[in-house]
């Protein structure tokens, strides 16, 4: 029997991203105007290859592989101001402990391998009822339509064939089972209405994902899914969780399927949830200006709840190239979308948790049972408990000081990766940030955010920009070259422009506006983590001493398929290697080290036969970096 172990050669990796903790509660006030208007002139120096794809001029070949030139306006290389604005706003939100202004998908969901129980759900007498059921094989027998339901779903064989791009006929893809309601025994729960709503969200996720469950889309006309208020029985799978003496239920269309959780991302963010989702306060029946965090007060906000907006005090120009060195077209390694389902990276492990979701944790529980001879035996079983889950914070991609072309390039062109024209190191751009009616404090904070406290092109505190950040692309250094203040004379209808002296700009940067001795320990921790993740050389010593590259998780299941060495294999392995863990009863062994950890590395994992678990060769023979 095969099992997963650490690679015996000691091979390790540093995950390409980590997190800055949320810090203390967000402070919000009614925004006010300042007296300063003008612009900041910023120089951008490219430190690792930069990809800014021109999506309007993409070309697609016969295998759906896309090729993008570097973004240009009238033939000249340009970085759109919108991308610069997003980069600076994200940094300012972190440093000023502001809200998460961008939260496109508030729904949290995950798929796990703990088999759920079969059930039948029915809407009658104005309410939903979930009945326990048993499942029989379908041999084409007649069924009692009052108690039984024939369910059709796709097979595991079909899923494997889809991954391997093999063709199967419909009878090989579909399997039938009979769900039988034998005694009308209900599965008691307190959240059945919400569970039905979340079930529909699962169906929407299956149906709308661009990638993921493609079999659902392909076979949806042949399979059984959905729940309706028509008095009929519908097959579902369910699992229950106990909390404070009450039972909560989760529904899924398949036995090993995806669940939508009760908690939304906003619930986990607390006061850090976007200002755009907060309701404006009223005073004597009149709407007041909304109370906003620091970032929304400076960068603006459009409310999604009150149809009100607060105008930005900043405008970013496009960055024009002053020296552009093209690397030509480079085929990049495949990238995947962020996986918030990887709770071992995106959240903190709850106490005693073997595995956890955003709603509950699975712990071990010892029970005493009698064997057939009447002797007492202690047995360990999994137990689900609702709990508070803490997310890791704001996600940042690491800089890679040892970046090599082999870290981001590949010769394989598929429909899952792309080819892009890259901008080479030492290229430079310049852009302006126009500000209007801001305060002295806001100007000081903005300049410090742009430079991250170091205003020369050889300093190490840098931002990340563009496409391919997980591959090490997009490290850029920003330098403030000038600050111009515009003064108005209303009487004479004239204005004058005064350039701030370099000494004053330096004073803005030398005096850190975001770190004080009076701030909370949580805020100090967040600031330290941010400085660690934005320092270009933070992980240089670890890379050298541990011989660990910054790259996606490394694992090898020993097979010969295209997925055998994919990073998702590491998560599959990690969830079976913890205490009492198996491939179906997950138990997490490793979690993501914190950004400031002395050893931020994780081990490569390989699958071996039990009798060969020593991994005699010193490394899995199939592993290739």
Secondary structure, 3 states (H helix, E strand, C coil): CEEEEECCCCCEEECCEEEECCCCCCCCEECCCCCEEEEEEEEEEECCCEECECHHHCEECCCCCEEECECEECCEEEECHHHHHHHHHHHHHHHCCCCCCCCCCCCCEEECCCCCEEEEEEEECCEEEEEECEEEECCCCCCCCCCEEEEEEECHHHHHHHHHCCCCCHHHHEEEEEEECCCCCECCCCCHHHHHHHHHHHHHHHHHCCCCCHHHHHHCCCCCCCCCCCCCCEEEEEEEEEECCEEEEEEECCCCCEEECCCCHHHHHHHHCCHHHCCCCEECCEECCCEECHHHHHHCEECCCCCCEECCCEEECCEEEEECCEEEEEEECCCCCCCCCCHHHHECCCCCCCEECCCEEEEEEEEEEECCCCCEEEEEEEEEEECCCCECCEEEECCCCCCCHHHHECCCCCCCCEEEEEECCCCEEEEEEEEEEECHHHHHHHHHHHHCCCCCCCCCECEECCECHHHCCCEEEEEEEEEEEEEEECCCCEEEEEECCHHHHHHHHHCCCCCCCCCCHHHHHHHHHHHHHHECCCCHHHHHHHCCEECCCCEECCCCCCCCCCCHHHHHHHCCCCCCCCCCCCCCCCCCCCCCCCCCEEECEEEEEHHHCCCCCCCCCCCCC
